Amino acid sequence: MANQYSNLDGKLIFTAYFGGVSQGRIVLMHVSEREWERVKSEPVVCDGYEYPSAESARPSGQRRWPLPPVESRIILSLCDLTGTWSQPYVDAGYDVRRYDIQRDPAENILTAEFPGKVYGIIAQPPCTQFAVSGARWWAQKAATQPELLVEAVALVEACMRIIEDTQPEWWVLENPVGRLRDWIGPCRETFQPWEFAMLADDPDVDSYTKRTCLWGTYTSPERAPHPLADGVHKGKMHMLPPSKERANLRSQTPQGFARAFFKANQ
Ligand SMILES: C[S@@+](CC[C@H](N)C(=O)[O-])C[C@H]1O[C@@H](n2cnc3c(N)ncnc32)[C@H](O)[C@@H]1O
């Protein structure tokens, strides 16, 4: 059994605890402070590594366990067609696993198999049924196509279940501002693409508005805003002409944001 610990809202949470003995060795999981006193001198296995004592794996006062090597850090990128958000992790040598049903039916997150433990999760479930930009059709859709909302909620639930099952060190779920909060509660923060535009290859490309919500246990990315404050293209996403590709273009993660997120979550 691997160690399990989580960093919720920036705080290391020592909950339920603890290791049991596995093959004669203590396996660290969440520790309460009282349990910590009991086990700190015992040999432990942490992220697959053996340490002579729990204290040497987590020196006192240290708020994080030692990180596993980059190539062992599995990142699940759920509902990721373009790969923009996960690309910085690929470039840095992480073990990135992308899932998007448009690319391959085998990548359906409702049916795919996932590892038992992962390092990070980026989830970008479809927003069509939740985004406030579609609010004027909610009543009509509820009357004529209620299954659309049921399916959309099922995908969000699948993301949350995968997060629960794979115990990531951090996770993030993204959706444009809308009614998803009715299902998973208020988000932790919102951002506009232009707020990170200076990290993009071409800052002007990311210089647009699309208020986006983030849930999760990640570290907040540092802003690098475009000097024109609300952007040179403002609402360009809302003005895209109808086309087969419009939905994919609208939902592509902005590159500057993806880079800022990576810098804060490694
Ligand atoms: C809001 S978009 C996110 C796009 C993402 N920001 C990007 O840059 O590619 C939602 C994505 O979820 C994918 N999707 C929908 N149902 C899925 C499923 N059951 N399993 C995996 N992916 C799914 C869609 O194909 C779509 O690309």
PDBQT file of the ligand as one rigid body, heavy atoms in Angstrom, charges set to zero:
ROOT
HETATM    1  C1  LIG A 301     -14.655  21.115 -22.147  1.00  0.00    +0.000 C 
HETATM    2  S1  LIG A 301     -13.755  20.071 -23.218  1.00  0.00    +0.000 S 
HETATM    3  C2  LIG A 301     -12.142  20.211 -22.528  1.00  0.00    +0.000 C 
HETATM    4  C3  LIG A 301     -11.098  20.474 -23.562  1.00  0.00    +0.000 C 
HETATM    5  C4  LIG A 301      -9.745  20.792 -22.992  1.00  0.00    +0.000 C 
HETATM    6  N1  LIG A 301      -9.760  22.039 -22.256  1.00  0.00    +0.000 N 
HETATM    7  C5  LIG A 301      -8.673  20.829 -24.072  1.00  0.00    +0.000 C 
HETATM    8  O1  LIG A 301      -7.868  21.798 -24.094  1.00  0.00    +0.000 OA
HETATM    9  O2  LIG A 301      -8.614  19.888 -24.869  1.00  0.00    +0.000 OA
HETATM   10  C6  LIG A 301     -14.350  18.534 -22.688  1.00  0.00    +0.000 C 
HETATM   11  C7  LIG A 301     -13.722  17.338 -23.368  1.00  0.00    +0.000 C 
HETATM   12  O3  LIG A 301     -14.274  16.174 -22.770  1.00  0.00    +0.000 OA
HETATM   13  C8  LIG A 301     -14.256  15.159 -23.735  1.00  0.00    +0.000 C 
HETATM   14  N2  LIG A 301     -15.146  14.076 -23.270  1.00  0.00    +0.000 N 
HETATM   15  C9  LIG A 301     -16.504  14.057 -23.316  1.00  0.00    +0.000 A 
HETATM   16  N3  LIG A 301     -16.967  12.903 -22.814  1.00  0.00    +0.000 NA
HETATM   17  C10 LIG A 301     -15.887  12.174 -22.453  1.00  0.00    +0.000 A 
HETATM   18  C11 LIG A 301     -15.714  10.892 -21.875  1.00  0.00    +0.000 A 
HETATM   19  N4  LIG A 301     -16.770  10.102 -21.574  1.00  0.00    +0.000 N 
HETATM   20  N5  LIG A 301     -14.454  10.445 -21.631  1.00  0.00    +0.000 NA
HETATM   21  C12 LIG A 301     -13.388  11.214 -21.948  1.00  0.00    +0.000 A 
HETATM   22  N6  LIG A 301     -13.488  12.437 -22.509  1.00  0.00    +0.000 NA
HETATM   23  C13 LIG A 301     -14.726  12.924 -22.746  1.00  0.00    +0.000 A 
HETATM   24  C14 LIG A 301     -14.676  15.870 -24.992  1.00  0.00    +0.000 C 
HETATM   25  O4  LIG A 301     -14.280  15.146 -26.145  1.00  0.00    +0.000 OA
HETATM   26  C15 LIG A 301     -13.991  17.231 -24.855  1.00  0.00    +0.000 C 
HETATM   27  O5  LIG A 301     -12.791  17.295 -25.582  1.00  0.00    +0.000 OA
ENDROOT
TORSDOF 0
